[in-house]
Amino acid sequence: MIVGTFLAFLLGVLYGSMLLLLGRAMRTTHLPFGPAMLFGVLGGLAFGAGSIR
């Protein structure tokens, strides 16, 4: 669960930073966080279970 949460925040930051650098978003632009949470959970399920053992 912690791995998935970390991955969600990391993906959200990377996505937002990329949009800012490319000029497709401003600092006040609202960005969806749901897709980052979904991919974070999937990444946590895929990679997190192996790190516990």
C-alpha positions in Angstrom: 0.0 0.0 0.0 2.8 2.4 0.8 4.6 1.5 -2.5 1.4 2.3 -4.5 0.9 5.6 -2.7 4.4 6.6 -3.4 4.2 5.6 -7.0 0.9 7.6 -7.3 2.5 10.8 -6.0 5.6 10.2 -8.1 3.6 9.7 -11.3 1.4 12.8 -10.5 4.5 14.9 -10.0 6.2 13.7 -13.2 3.0 14.2 -15.2 2.4 17.7 -13.9 6.1 18.7 -14.3 6.1 17.5 -17.9 3.0 19.5 -18.7 4.5 22.6 -17.1 7.8 22.2 -18.9 6.0 21.7 -22.3 3.9 24.8 -21.7 0.6 22.8 -21.9 -0.4 23.8 -18.3 0.0 26.7 -15.9 0.6 26.6 -12.2 -3.1 27.2 -11.6 -4.2 24.4 -14.0 -6.2 21.7 -12.2 -4.8 18.3 -13.0 -6.6 15.0 -12.5 -5.0 12.8 -9.8 -7.2 9.7 -10.4 -5.2 8.2 -13.2 -1.9 8.6 -11.2 -3.6 6.8 -8.3 -4.8 4.0 -10.6 -1.3 3.4 -12.1 0.3 3.8 -8.6 -1.9 1.0 -7.3 -1.2 -1.2 -10.3 2.5 -0.6 -9.9 2.3 -1.3 -6.2 0.5 -4.6 -6.8 3.1 -5.5 -9.5 6.3 -4.4 -7.7 5.3 -4.0 -4.0 4.6 -7.6 -3.3 8.1 -8.7 -4.2 9.7 -6.1 -2.0 8.0 -7.4 1.2 9.6 -10.8 1.1 
